């Protein structure tokens, strides 16, 4: 594949630390996700063989197209690690300059790069030089401090060094995830550069995704928290934009989704670590439902895969209103 599909009818799954692993990506792909991103991967962790870092790169032939999102504060670390990733078959890469979490900021990466645009652009240029034209994107925010926008300056410089696409979460790093995403800034960004713009932020429902496209004219969207609560958001969004007057909404079977996620996790990584992880993730699917406490209690009490599947089947009759 020479380039990634970027258009309103090709929704992406965002890089979600702790969540967008191989089983979850496959769950979303089966529901209409066109492009998926790995969890963010530390270039320094790759360089020094950090514990668990390489596990984040687990994939399979069906997990395609895949974007590897990298983070770190030193351009040289990208130059040292990316050739190995290319040798291993990874093709597309994304520079994380949007994460506002302290652990990432301490590395000089994530949205800390907004405080040093020269280093951000230098890092992106190094990535393009290694991976090639059309293979590298960058995720940014409006700026670091509230009201101190520098996204347009950064975006134009990134375009000049050959970035293929730009994703923006229209909040400031200091906001974390508080307040509301300012979609109007996505429209400004789209008007200011010629490369594709993908929007992220406050896309909790299929309607949010369609409305964001309508308001901003951007090239595509990336679901994050909305996908965590309901992986079928991709199918709902596609149904909505393809038939806006009367979209047929896919039914949401809570237990079936849970069971499918359990089986995929067990298939790709049947370790005790993955069991504990999926057991803690499943209650998210029941968010907003009557009896959520009982569902959470039932799931977290499971001690093996068979009990977990049985618990999922018990809640398969539960439903909630979906957007």
N, C-alpha and C positions, 0 to 999 in steps of 0.2 A: 504494500500500500504506500503510495507516494505522498499522500497528504491526508489529513484527518477531515472527516465530514463535519462541517460547521455551518449549520443552518437552523432556522426555527423548528424544523421537523426532525432534528437530530439532537435530542436532549442528552446532556452529559451527567455523569455522576461525579460529584466533587471528591477531592482527596479528604478523607475524614479520619483523623488520627484515632486509632483504636477501633475503627468500624469498617472502613472500606477495604477489608481484606478480600482474598480470593473468593470465599464462599458468598460473601455479601455482594461482590461485584457480579458474580454469575447469577445471583437471585435477581438483581436489577436488570441485567442484560436480557433475561428471559421475559421481562416485562416492558421492554422497549428502549432501554438505555443504549444509546448509539456509541458512546465513548466513555470509558471509565478510567479513573485515576487511582493510582496506588495511595496508600497512606503516605504521609510525607516521610522521606527517607533522609537521614543525616549523611552528608558526604564525608564528614569526619568519621562517622561510625563505619562507613564503608572502607575508608582509607586505612583505619586501624583495626578493622575486623571486630567492631563492637558487638557485644552480645545481643543477639536478636535482630540486628539491623538487616542482615541478609534475608531473614524470614519474611520481611515486609515485601520482598520482591517475588514471592511465590506466585506462579502463574501457570497457565495451561494453554494449549493451542486455541481453545474456544474463547479465551479471555482476550479478545482482540476487537478493535484496536485499543491498546493500553498506553496510557501516559504515566511515566514515572515522575513523581514530583519530588524534587530534591530541595534540601535546605542546608544552610550553613553560611558563615560569614566571610570565608576566605576564598577568593576566586581560584587560587591554586589548587584547593581541594577538589574543585569540580574538574579541573584539568587532569588531575591525578586519577580520578575515579571513573569518569565517564567513558574513556576508551575501553575499560573492562566491561562496562555495562553494554556497550555496543557489540563487543565480542560475544557476549552472552545472548544476544538477539534482541535486546531492547532497542526501540527505534525512536520513540517520542519522549520528550522531556519537558518538565515545567519547573520554573524557578519560583519557589515560594518566597514572596516578599509581602505576604499579607497576614501571616499568622501573628497574633498579638500576645500569645502566651509567654509568660516570663521565662520559662525554660528554654524557649527558642530564641527569645530576645537576647538572652545571656551569651548566646553563640555569635551574636552579631548578625544573625539571619532573620528570616521572617520579616515582619514589618519594620524591624530596626533598619533595614536597608533603605527605607524612606528617609532616614536621617542622614544617609550618605549616598545620594544619587549617583555619584561617580563610581562608587564601588558596586552599586547595583548594576549599572550599565556595563561596567567592565566584566562582571560575572556573567551577565547574559551574553555578551559578545564572545566570551570564552566558550560558553556552551554551544553557541551557534557554530563557531569555528570547528568544534569537535564533531557535533552531531550532523551538521549540514543544513542547507536551506530547507525551510518548511518543517523542521523537526522540533523546534523549541518555542515554547510559550512562556509567559510570565503572569503570575497572579499578583495584583496590587490592591491597595486600598486608596482612599482619597488623600491620605497623608498620615503623619504620625500624630501630631497634636490636633485637637479639635479646632477647626477653622483655618488650619494652615495647609491648604491644599497644594500639593505638588504633583498630582497625578498626571496632569496634562504635560508638564515639562518632562516627566519621566517617560510617559507614553511615547512622545515624539522622538526622544532619544533612543528608546528601545526599538522603535520602528526603523530608525536609521542604521542600527547595527544588525538588522535582519531577523528580528523576532517575527514568528509566523502568525501568532494570535496573542491576544491580551485578554485576560479575565480580570474583572474588577468587582470587588465587594465594596459597594459605596457607603462605607462607614470609615471613621478614623480609627487608627490602632488603639487610641486611648479609650474609645467607646467599647472596645471588645465586641460584645453582641447586644449591647443595650441600645435603647432608642430605636429609631426606624432607619432602614436603609434608604438612602436618597437616590431613588431611581433616576431622577432628573439628571444627575451627574453622568449616568450611563449614556444618556442621549447626547450630552455635551461631548463626551469622549468619542462616541461614534462619529460625530460630525468633524472631529478634529484630526482623526488618523484614517489611513486607508486600509490597514490590516483588520481582520475580523475581530469583533469585540463580543465576548461572552459575559453575560451577567450572572451575578450570584448575590445572595442576600435577601432574606425574608421571602423566599419562594417555598412556602409551606404547603401549598395546594396546587393542583393543576391550574386552577383559575389564576392564581398568582403568577404562574409562569406565562400563561397566555396574555395576561394584562401587562406584564413587564415588557414583553415583546411589542405589544400594541403601543404602549406609551413611549418607548425609547427607540424603536427601530433597530435595535442591536441584532447581531447575526445569530446568536444562540443563547441558551440558558444552561445553567449548571445547578442541579438540585443537590442540596446538602441535608439540612435537618429535616426537610420534607420527606426525603427518601428514607431517613432513619425511622420515621413513624409509620411509613407506608411505602414499601418498595413498588407498589402498583401505581404510584404517582406518575411514572413514566407513561404507562398505558393510558391513564386518565387524561394526561396532558395531550398525548397524541390524538386521542379520540376527540378531545375538545377543539383542537386547532383544525382537525380535518373535517369536523362536522359541528361548527360553532352554534348553529341554531338548535340542534337537538342531539347533543353528543351521547352516544350509548356508553354508559359508565360500567366498567368491569366490576363484577362483584368482588368483595373482599372477604375471603374466608380466613379468619384469623388463625385457626388451628392448622389449616393447610399450609399457610405461609410459614408458620412456625416450624411445622414438620419438615417442610422442604429446606428451610435454612439449617435445621439440625442435621439432616441427612447430607447436605453439601459440606457442612463443617466436618462431619465425621469422615466423609469421603476424602477430603483434601488434607485434613490434619486431625486424626483421631486421638490426639494426645489429651492428657488430663488438663493441660493448660487451655487448650481450645474448648474443652467441655465446660470449664468454669467460665470462660469468656462468653460462649453462646448462652449459657444459663443466665448470665447477668444482662445480656442484650435483649432477649426475647420479650421481657415485660414492656419494652418501648412500644411494641406493636399494639399493646392494649391501652395505650395512653388515651384518656378521655372516656373510657368505657365504664359502664356500671359494673361493679364487682372487680375493679382493677386490683384492689388489695388482695382479694382471694386468689386471683390469677398469679400475682407476683409471689405470694406465699407458696402456692402449689409448685411453681416452677423452681424457686430457689431451694425447695426442700429435696429436689431430685438428686440422687447420688450416682446415677449412671445413665448411659445413653438411652436404654430401654425405658427407664422411668421418665426421662425427659420427653420422649416421643409419646408415651401414654398420656402425660400431662397435656401435651399440645392437642392431642385428639379430644381430650375432655372439654377443651375450651373452643372446639371448632364450631359450636352452635352459637357462640356469642357474636354479636354484630354491633356495629356502631355507625352512625351517620358519617358518610364519607363525602368529601368535596371533590 
